[in-house]
Amino acid sequence: QLQLVESGGGLVQPGGSLRLSCAASGFTLDDHAIGWFRQAPGKAREGVSCISRNRATAYYTNSVKGRFIITRDNSKNTAYLQMNSLKPEDTAVYYCAAEGGPNSFTRCIGGDMDYWGKGTLVTVSS
């Protein structure tokens, strides 16, 4: 069964850090672009970050630039999102997704992904 499983969410105070993990099973991530997306209560899903197949290129939405870092470890079939200096407005369910087709990185930025995880909740609150 092909699936992505996120972990690492939780409650953190403003200014704190969390590292989200995205583990793939049933397929290999190394030939896929990987993205992180989030959906806050009452809001539409938004793209947070993407990383290309070869790790050469990364994208960040403006609101997380300089605070979040996306990485991947193909040997572990896992991707990560390091989130620093968290703000209350970062509160959301975070989803990872993978895309293996042509133009995968561009499609990731547009949210057009083949595989999606079920999400992990991040709450930033004092």
DSSP file (Angstrom, degrees, kcal/mol; ACC not computed):
  #  RESIDUE AA STRUCTURE BP1 BP2  ACC     N-H-->O    O-->H-N    N-H-->O    O-->H-N    TCO  KAPPA ALPHA  PHI   PSI    X-CA   Y-CA   Z-CA
    1    1 A Q              0   0    0      0, 0.0     2,-0.5     0, 0.0    26,-0.1   0.000 360.0 360.0 360.0 131.3    0.0    0.0    0.0
    2    2 A L        +     0   0    0     24,-0.2     2,-0.3    22,-0.1    24,-0.2  -0.706 360.0 148.2 -84.1 124.6    1.3    3.4   -1.0
    3    3 A Q  E     -A   25   0A   0     22,-2.4    22,-2.4    -2,-0.5     2,-0.4  -0.999  39.8-146.6-156.5 157.7    1.2    5.9    1.8
    4    4 A L  E     -A   24   0A   0    112,-0.4   114,-0.5    -2,-0.3     2,-0.5  -0.980  18.3-164.1-120.0 135.1    2.8    8.9    3.4
    5    5 A V  E     -A   23   0A   0     18,-2.3    18,-2.6    -2,-0.4     2,-0.2  -0.973   3.9-156.3-126.8 120.0    2.7    9.3    7.2
    6    6 A E  E     +A   22   0A   0     -2,-0.5     2,-0.3    16,-0.2    16,-0.2  -0.624  18.5 166.4 -90.3 151.5    3.4   12.6    9.0
    7    7 A S  E     +A   21   0A   0     14,-1.9    14,-2.6    -2,-0.2   113,-0.1  -0.964  40.4  69.0-152.6 167.0    4.6   12.8   12.5
    8    8 A G        +     0   0    0     -2,-0.3    11,-0.3     1,-0.3    -1,-0.0   0.377  62.0 132.8 103.6  -3.2    6.1   15.4   14.9
    9    9 A G        +     0   0    0     12,-0.1     2,-0.3     9,-0.1    -1,-0.3  -0.208  22.4 115.4 -72.4 171.4    3.2   17.8   15.3
   10   10 A G  E     -d  122   0B   0    111,-0.8   113,-2.8   110,-0.1     2,-0.5  -0.984  63.3 -43.6 161.1-166.5    2.1   19.0   18.7
   11   11 A L  E     +d  123   0B   0     -2,-0.3     2,-0.3   111,-0.2   113,-0.2  -0.822  54.4 168.3 -97.7 130.3    1.7   22.0   20.9
   12   12 A V  E     -d  124   0B   0    111,-2.7   113,-2.1    -2,-0.5     3,-0.1  -0.989  32.8-113.9-141.1 148.6    4.5   24.5   21.1
   13   13 A Q    >   -     0   0    0     -2,-0.3     3,-2.3   111,-0.2    73,-0.2  -0.444  49.9 -81.9 -77.5 154.3    4.9   28.0   22.5
   14   14 A P  T 3  S+     0   0    0      0, 0.0    73,-0.2     0, 0.0    -1,-0.1  -0.302 120.8  28.1 -54.2 137.8    5.4   31.0   20.2
   15   15 A G  T 3  S+     0   0    0     71,-3.3    70,-0.6     1,-0.3    72,-0.1   0.293 100.1 117.5  90.1  -9.6    9.1   31.2   19.3
   16   16 A G    <   -     0   0    0     -3,-2.3    70,-2.4    70,-0.2     2,-0.3  -0.106  56.3-124.3 -83.5-176.3    9.6   27.5   19.7
   17   17 A S        +     0   0    0     67,-0.2     2,-0.3    68,-0.2    67,-0.2  -0.924  20.4 179.6-131.6 153.6   10.6   24.9   17.1
   18   18 A L  E     - B   0  83A   0     65,-2.1    65,-3.3    -2,-0.3     2,-0.5  -0.979  17.1-145.8-144.8 152.3    9.2   21.6   15.8
   19   19 A R  E     - B   0  82A   0     -2,-0.3     2,-0.3   -11,-0.3    63,-0.2  -0.972  15.0-157.6-121.7 118.2   10.5   19.1   13.2
   20   20 A L  E     - B   0  81A   0     61,-2.6    61,-2.2    -2,-0.5     2,-0.3  -0.697   6.2-156.3 -90.6 144.2    7.9   17.3   11.2
   21   21 A S  E     -AB   7  80A   0    -14,-2.6   -14,-1.9    -2,-0.3     2,-0.4  -0.903   7.8-162.9-119.1 150.7    8.7   14.0    9.5
   22   22 A C  E     -AB   6  79A   0     57,-2.5    57,-2.2    -2,-0.3     2,-0.5  -0.921  11.1-168.4-134.8 106.1    7.1   12.4    6.4
   23   23 A A  E     -AB   5  78A   0    -18,-2.6   -18,-2.3    -2,-0.4     2,-0.3  -0.826   6.9-152.1-101.8 131.8    7.8    8.7    6.0
   24   24 A A  E     -A    4   0A   0     53,-2.4     2,-0.3    -2,-0.5   -20,-0.2  -0.771  13.1-178.9-101.5 145.3    6.9    6.9    2.8
   25   25 A S  E     +A    3   0A   0    -22,-2.4   -22,-2.4    -2,-0.3     3,-0.1  -0.994  64.2  27.8-139.3 148.0    6.0    3.3    2.4
   26   26 A G  S    S+     0   0    0     -2,-0.3     2,-0.3   -24,-0.2   -24,-0.2   0.312 120.1  40.7  87.0  -9.5    5.2    1.3   -0.7
   27   27 A F  S    S-     0   0    0    -24,-0.2     2,-0.4   -26,-0.1   -24,-0.1  -0.971  85.7-104.3-158.3 165.0    7.2    3.5   -3.0
   28   28 A T    >   -     0   0    0     -2,-0.3     3,-0.6     1,-0.1    -3,-0.1  -0.803  14.8-153.9-100.9 138.9   10.5    5.3   -3.0
   29   29 A L  G >  S+     0   0    0     -2,-0.4     3,-2.4     1,-0.2    70,-0.1   0.666  76.7  88.0 -79.7 -17.0   10.7    9.1   -2.5
   30   30 A D  G 3  S+     0   0    0      1,-0.3    -1,-0.2    44,-0.2    44,-0.1   0.689  90.9  45.7 -67.0 -16.2   13.9    9.7   -4.3
   31   31 A D  G <  S+     0   0    0     -3,-0.6     2,-0.4     2,-0.1    -1,-0.3   0.071 104.9  80.5-108.2  25.8   12.2   10.1   -7.7
   32   32 A H  S <  S-     0   0    0     -3,-2.4     2,-0.3    21,-0.2    68,-0.3  -0.967  75.6-126.4-127.7 143.6    9.5   12.4   -6.3
   33   33 A A  E     -E   99   0B   0     66,-2.9    66,-2.5    -2,-0.4     2,-0.4  -0.657  33.7-146.6 -75.2 147.3    9.3   16.0   -5.5
   34   34 A I  E     -EF  98  51B   0     17,-2.1    17,-2.5    -2,-0.3     2,-0.3  -0.949  16.9-175.2-123.1 138.7    8.1   16.5   -1.9
   35   35 A G  E     -EF  97  50B   0     62,-2.6    62,-2.2    -2,-0.4     2,-0.4  -0.942  18.6-145.7-132.1 155.3    6.0   19.2   -0.6
   36   36 A W  E     +EF  96  49B   0     13,-3.0    12,-2.8    -2,-0.3    13,-1.8  -0.975  23.8 176.8-115.6 134.2    4.6   20.4    2.8
   37   37 A F  E     -EF  95  47B   0     58,-3.0    58,-3.1    -2,-0.4     2,-0.3  -0.875   8.9-159.1-130.4 161.0    1.1   22.0    2.8
   38   38 A R  E     -EF  94  46B   0      8,-2.4     8,-2.9    -2,-0.3     2,-0.4  -0.990   9.1-161.0-144.7 154.4   -1.0   23.3    5.7
   39   39 A Q  E     -E   93   0B   0     54,-2.0    54,-2.2    -2,-0.3     6,-0.2  -0.946  10.9-159.1-138.2 115.6   -4.6   24.1    6.3
   40   40 A A    >   -     0   0    0      4,-0.5     3,-2.3    -2,-0.4    52,-0.1  -0.546  44.5 -75.7 -86.8 157.5   -5.7   26.3    9.2
   41   41 A P  T 3  S+     0   0    0      0, 0.0    -1,-0.1     0, 0.0     3,-0.1  -0.295 118.3   4.2 -55.1 128.4   -9.2   26.2   10.6
   42   42 A G  T 3  S+     0   0    0      1,-0.2     2,-0.3    -3,-0.1    -2,-0.0   0.544 114.0 102.1  76.1   7.0  -11.6   27.9    8.3
   43   43 A K  S <  S-     0   0    0     -3,-2.3    -1,-0.2     1,-0.0     2,-0.1  -0.826  74.8-102.4-122.9 161.6   -9.0   28.6    5.6
   44   44 A A        -     0   0    0     -2,-0.3    -4,-0.5     1,-0.1     2,-0.1  -0.390  47.8 -91.7 -74.9 156.5   -8.0   27.0    2.4
   45   45 A R        -     0   0    0     -6,-0.2     2,-0.4    -2,-0.1    -6,-0.2  -0.432  47.1-164.9 -65.0 141.9   -5.0   24.7    2.1
   46   46 A E  E     -F   38   0B   0     -8,-2.9    -8,-2.4    -2,-0.1     2,-0.3  -0.969  22.2-112.4-131.2 149.6   -1.8   26.5    1.2
   47   47 A G  E     +F   37   0B   0     -2,-0.4   -10,-0.2   -10,-0.2     3,-0.1  -0.618  30.5 176.4 -77.3 134.3    1.6   25.4    0.0
   48   48 A V  E     -     0   0B   0    -12,-2.8    13,-2.5     1,-0.4     2,-0.3   0.821  59.3 -17.7-103.2 -50.3    4.4   25.8    2.6
   49   49 A S  E     -FG  36  60B   0    -13,-1.8   -13,-3.0    11,-0.2    -1,-0.4  -0.993  49.9-164.1-160.7 151.1    7.5   24.3    1.0
   50   50 A C  E     -FG  35  59B   0      9,-1.7     9,-2.5    -2,-0.3     2,-0.4  -0.979   4.2-161.6-137.6 151.7    8.7   22.0   -1.8
   51   51 A I  E     -FG  34  58B   0    -17,-2.5   -17,-2.1    -2,-0.3     7,-0.2  -0.999  22.6-122.5-133.9 138.6   12.0   20.3   -2.5
   52   52 A S    >   -     0   0    0      5,-2.5     3,-1.4    -2,-0.4   -20,-0.1  -0.189  31.7 -99.7 -75.6 169.3   13.0   18.9   -5.9
   53   53 A R  T 3  S+     0   0    0      1,-0.3   -21,-0.2   -22,-0.1    -1,-0.1   0.889 123.6  39.9 -54.6 -44.0   14.0   15.3   -6.5
   54   54 A N  T 3  S-     0   0    0    -23,-0.1    -1,-0.3     1,-0.0   -21,-0.1   0.294 108.9-119.5 -95.3  11.0   17.7   16.0   -6.4
   55   55 A R  S <  S+     0   0    0     -3,-1.4    -2,-0.1     2,-0.2     3,-0.0   0.551  82.5 118.4  66.2   9.0   17.5   18.4   -3.5
   56   56 A A  S    S+     0   0    0      1,-0.1     2,-0.4    -5,-0.0    -1,-0.1   0.773  70.3  41.7 -76.5 -24.2   18.9   21.1   -5.7
   57   57 A T        -     0   0    0      2,-0.0    -5,-2.5     0, 0.0     2,-0.4  -0.972  61.1-179.1-131.8 137.1   15.9   23.4   -5.5
   58   58 A A  E     -G   51   0B   0     -2,-0.4     2,-0.4    -7,-0.2    -7,-0.2  -0.978   9.1-157.9-132.8 148.6   13.6   24.4   -2.6
   59   59 A Y  E     -G   50   0B   0     -9,-2.5    -9,-1.7    -2,-0.4     2,-0.4  -0.960   8.4-176.0-124.0 141.7   10.6   26.6   -2.5
   60   60 A Y  E     -G   49   0B   0     -2,-0.4   -11,-0.2   -11,-0.2   -12,-0.1  -1.000  28.9-119.0-135.3 137.1    9.1   28.4    0.5
   61   61 A T    >>  -     0   0    0    -13,-2.5     3,-1.9    -2,-0.4     4,-0.8  -0.440  38.3-108.7 -66.5 152.1    6.0   30.5    0.8
   62   62 A N  G >4 S+     0   0    0      1,-0.3     3,-0.7     2,-0.2    -1,-0.1   0.822 113.3  61.9 -56.6 -35.9    6.9   34.0    1.9
   63   63 A S  G 34 S+     0   0    0      1,-0.2    -1,-0.3     3,-0.0   -15,-0.0   0.662 111.9  36.7 -70.3 -14.0    5.4   33.7    5.3
   64   64 A V  G X> S+     0   0    0     -3,-1.9     3,-2.3   -16,-0.2     4,-2.2   0.450  82.0 127.5-115.9  -2.3    7.9   31.0    6.3
   65   65 A K  T << S+     0   0    0     -4,-0.8     4,-0.1    -3,-0.7    -3,-0.0  -0.308  81.0  15.0 -58.6 134.0   11.0   32.1    4.5
   66   66 A G  T 34 S+     0   0    0      2,-0.4    -1,-0.3     1,-0.1     3,-0.1   0.322 125.6  61.3  83.8  -8.7   14.0   32.2    6.9
   67   67 A R  T <4 S+     0   0    0     -3,-2.3    17,-1.8     1,-0.2     2,-0.3   0.706  95.8  53.0-116.0 -35.7   12.1   30.2    9.5
   68   68 A F  E  <  -C   83   0A   0     -4,-2.2     2,-0.4    15,-0.2    -2,-0.4  -0.780  58.9-165.9-107.4 148.5   11.3   26.8    8.0
   69   69 A I  E     -C   82   0A   0     13,-2.3    13,-3.0    -2,-0.3     2,-0.4  -0.991   6.5-154.8-134.8 126.5   13.8   24.4    6.3
   70   70 A I  E     +C   81   0A   0     -2,-0.4     2,-0.3    11,-0.2    11,-0.2  -0.844  22.9 164.0-100.0 135.4   12.7   21.4    4.1
   71   71 A T  E     -C   80   0A   0      9,-1.8     9,-2.6    -2,-0.4     2,-0.3  -0.901  19.7-152.9-140.1 169.5   15.1   18.5    3.8
   72   72 A R  E     -C   79   0A   0     -2,-0.3     2,-0.5     7,-0.3     7,-0.2  -0.996   8.7-159.9-146.5 146.1   15.0   14.9    2.6
   73   73 A D  E >>> -C   78   0A   0      5,-3.2     5,-1.8    -2,-0.3     3,-1.3  -0.878   8.3-174.6-125.3  96.1   16.9   11.8    3.4
   74   74 A N  G >45S+     0   0    0     -2,-0.5     3,-0.5     1,-0.3   -44,-0.2   0.796  82.2  63.3 -65.4 -26.6   16.3    9.4    0.5
   75   75 A S  G 345S+     0   0    0      1,-0.2    -1,-0.3    -3,-0.1    -2,-0.0   0.786 112.2  37.2 -67.5 -24.6   18.2    6.6    2.3
   76   76 A K  G <45S-     0   0    0     -3,-1.3    -1,-0.2     2,-0.2    -2,-0.2   0.399 106.4-127.5-102.6  -0.4   15.5    6.7    5.0
   77   77 A N  T <<5S+     0   0    0     -4,-0.6   -53,-2.4    -3,-0.5     2,-0.3   0.893  71.2 121.4  55.0  41.1   12.7    7.4    2.5
   78   78 A T  E   < -BC  23  73A   0     -5,-1.8    -5,-3.2   -55,-0.2     2,-0.3  -0.975  48.7-158.7-139.2 144.9   11.7   10.3    4.7
   79   79 A A  E     -BC  22  72A   0    -57,-2.2   -57,-2.5    -2,-0.3     2,-0.3  -0.857  13.8-156.2-119.8 160.6   11.4   14.0    4.3
   80   80 A Y  E     -BC  21  71A   0     -9,-2.6    -9,-1.8    -2,-0.3     2,-0.4  -0.934  15.4-157.3-136.4 154.9   11.4   16.7    7.0
   81   81 A L  E     -BC  20  70A   0    -61,-2.2   -61,-2.6    -2,-0.3     2,-0.6  -0.906  13.8-159.4-132.1 107.7   10.2   20.2    7.8
   82   82 A Q  E     -BC  19  69A   0    -13,-3.0   -13,-2.3    -2,-0.4     2,-0.6  -0.771  11.3-165.6 -85.4 121.9   12.2   22.0   10.4
   83   83 A M  E     +BC  18  68A   0    -65,-3.3   -65,-2.1    -2,-0.6     2,-0.3  -0.944  10.8 175.1-116.6 117.1   10.0   24.8   11.8
   84   84 A N        +     0   0    0    -17,-1.8   -67,-0.2    -2,-0.6   -68,-0.2  -0.750  58.8  21.9-116.8 163.6   11.7   27.5   13.9
   85   85 A S  S    S-     0   0    0    -70,-0.6    -1,-0.2    -2,-0.3   -68,-0.2   0.899  84.8-159.1  48.3  49.0   10.5   30.8   15.4
   86   86 A L        -     0   0    0    -70,-2.4   -71,-3.3    -3,-0.2   -70,-0.2  -0.240   8.5-159.1 -65.2 146.0    6.9   29.5   15.3
   87   87 A K    >   -     0   0    0    -73,-0.2     3,-2.3    -3,-0.1     4,-0.3  -0.840  32.2-109.3-121.1 157.0    4.1   32.0   15.4
   88   88 A P  G >  S+     0   0    0      0, 0.0     3,-1.8     0, 0.0    36,-0.4   0.847 117.6  63.4 -54.4 -33.4    0.4   31.5   16.3
   89   89 A E  G 3  S+     0   0    0      1,-0.3   -49,-0.1   -49,-0.0    -3,-0.0   0.549  88.8  69.4 -71.9  -5.3   -0.5   32.0   12.7
   90   90 A D  G <  S+     0   0    0     -3,-2.3    -1,-0.3    34,-0.1     2,-0.2   0.522  70.6 121.2 -83.7  -6.5    1.5   28.8   11.8
   91   91 A T    <   +     0   0    0     -3,-1.8     2,-0.3    -4,-0.3    32,-0.2  -0.402  40.6 106.6 -61.1 124.8   -1.2   26.8   13.6
   92   92 A A  E    S- H   0 122B   0     30,-1.9    30,-2.8    -2,-0.2     2,-0.6  -0.967  76.0 -80.3-178.4 169.0   -2.6   24.3   11.1
   93   93 A V  E     -EH  39 121B   0    -54,-2.2   -54,-2.0    -2,-0.3     2,-0.5  -0.857  48.8-147.3 -86.3 127.1   -2.8   20.7   10.1
   94   94 A Y  E     -EH  38 120B   0     26,-3.2    26,-2.0    -2,-0.6     2,-0.4  -0.848  15.1-170.2-103.9 131.4    0.4   20.0    8.1
   95   95 A Y  E     -E   37   0B   0    -58,-3.1   -58,-3.0    -2,-0.5     2,-0.3  -0.920  10.7-150.3-118.3 141.3    0.3   17.6    5.2
   96   96 A C  E     -E   36   0B   0     -2,-0.4    21,-2.5   -60,-0.2     2,-0.3  -0.830  19.4-178.8-104.7 155.8    3.2   16.1    3.2
   97   97 A A  E     -EI  35 116B   0    -62,-2.2   -62,-2.6    -2,-0.3     2,-0.4  -0.978  14.4-147.6-149.8 157.6    2.8   15.1   -0.4
   98   98 A A  E     -EI  34 115B   0     17,-2.0    17,-2.4    -2,-0.3    16,-1.2  -0.977   6.4-170.3-133.5 144.3    4.8   13.6   -3.2
   99   99 A E  E     +E   33   0B   0    -66,-2.5   -66,-2.9    -2,-0.4     9,-0.1  -0.987   9.0 173.6-137.2 124.4    4.8   14.0   -6.9
  100  100 A G        +     0   0    0     -2,-0.4     4,-0.1   -68,-0.3     3,-0.1   0.439  48.1  96.9-111.6  -1.1    6.7   11.8   -9.3
  101  101 A G  S >  S-     0   0    0      1,-0.2     3,-0.8     2,-0.1   -68,-0.1  -0.031  86.9 -57.5 -80.7-174.3    5.6   12.9  -12.8
  102  102 A P  T 3  S+     0   0    0      0, 0.0    -1,-0.2     0, 0.0     5,-0.1  -0.274 124.1  15.8 -60.4 150.1    7.1   15.3  -15.2
  103  103 A N  T 3> S+     0   0    0      1,-0.1     4,-2.5    -3,-0.1     5,-0.2   0.874  80.4 164.5  54.0  39.8    7.7   18.9  -13.9
  104  104 A S  H <>  +     0   0    0     -3,-0.8     4,-2.2     1,-0.2     5,-0.1   0.854  67.0  51.5 -61.5 -37.3    7.2   17.5  -10.4
  105  105 A F  H  > S+     0   0    0      2,-0.2     4,-2.0     1,-0.2    -1,-0.2   0.932 111.5  46.7 -67.9 -43.5    8.7   20.6   -8.7
  106  106 A T  H  > S+     0   0    0      1,-0.2     4,-1.4     2,-0.2    -2,-0.2   0.911 112.8  50.2 -62.4 -41.8    6.5   23.0  -10.6
  107  107 A R  H  <>S+     0   0    0     -4,-2.5     5,-2.7     1,-0.2     4,-0.4   0.867 106.4  56.5 -65.1 -35.3    3.5   20.8   -9.9
  108  108 A C  H ><5S+     0   0    0     -4,-2.2     3,-1.8    -5,-0.2    -1,-0.2   0.942 103.9  51.9 -60.9 -46.8    4.5   20.7   -6.2
  109  109 A I  H 3<5S+     0   0    0     -4,-2.0    -1,-0.2     1,-0.3    -2,-0.2   0.853 111.8  48.3 -58.7 -33.4    4.4   24.5   -6.0
  110  110 A G  T 3<5S-     0   0    0     -4,-1.4    -1,-0.3    -5,-0.2    -2,-0.2   0.451 116.2-116.2 -85.9  -0.4    0.9   24.4   -7.5
  111  111 A G  T < 5 +     0   0    0     -3,-1.8     2,-1.2    -4,-0.4    -3,-0.2   0.661  68.9 140.3  77.0  15.6   -0.2   21.7   -5.1
  112  112 A D      < +     0   0    0     -5,-2.7     2,-0.3    -6,-0.2    -1,-0.2  -0.725  28.3 158.6 -95.4  88.0   -0.8   19.2   -7.8
  113  113 A M        -     0   0    0     -2,-1.2   -14,-0.2     1,-0.1     3,-0.1  -0.824  43.8-146.5-120.9 149.4    0.5   16.0   -6.1
  114  114 A D  S    S+     0   0    0    -16,-1.2     2,-0.4    -2,-0.3   -15,-0.2   0.916  84.6  35.3 -77.5 -45.2    0.0   12.3   -6.5
  115  115 A Y  E     -I   98   0B   0    -17,-2.4   -17,-2.0  -112,-0.0     2,-0.4  -0.901  64.3-173.2-121.4 140.3    0.3   11.1   -2.9
  116  116 A W  E     -I   97   0B   0     -2,-0.4  -112,-0.4   -19,-0.2   -19,-0.2  -0.977  15.3-139.0-131.4 142.3   -0.9   12.8    0.2
  117  117 A G        -     0   0    0    -21,-2.5  -112,-0.2    -2,-0.4     3,-0.1  -0.336  29.9-111.5 -84.5 178.7   -0.5   12.0    3.9
  118  118 A K        -     0   0    0   -114,-0.5  -113,-0.1     1,-0.2   -23,-0.1   0.565  60.1-117.7 -92.1  -9.4   -3.3   12.4    6.5
  119  119 A G        -     0   0    0    -23,-0.1     2,-0.4   -26,-0.0   -24,-0.2   0.042  13.1-119.7  99.4 156.8   -1.7   15.3    8.3
  120  120 A T  E     - H   0  94B   0    -26,-2.0   -26,-3.2  -113,-0.1     2,-0.4  -0.998  28.5-120.0-137.0 137.8   -0.3   16.2   11.7
  121  121 A L  E     - H   0  93B   0     -2,-0.4  -111,-0.8   -28,-0.2     2,-0.5  -0.618  22.8-169.9 -85.8 130.0   -1.6   19.0   13.8
  122  122 A V  E     -dH  10  92B   0    -30,-2.8   -30,-1.9    -2,-0.4     2,-0.5  -0.982   4.4-174.2-116.2 123.9    0.7   21.9   14.8
  123  123 A T  E     -d   11   0B   0   -113,-2.8  -111,-2.7    -2,-0.5     2,-0.7  -0.977   7.2-167.1-121.8 122.4   -0.6   24.3   17.5
  124  124 A V  E     +d   12   0B   0     -2,-0.5     2,-0.3   -36,-0.4  -111,-0.2  -0.923  34.8 129.8-111.0 110.1    1.4   27.4   18.4
  125  125 A S              0   0    0   -113,-2.1    -2,-0.1    -2,-0.7   -38,-0.0  -0.993 360.0 360.0-159.4 148.8    0.0   28.9   21.5
  126  126 A S              0   0    0     -2,-0.3  -113,-0.1  -113,-0.2    -1,-0.1   0.414 360.0 360.0 -94.3 360.0    1.1   30.2   24.9
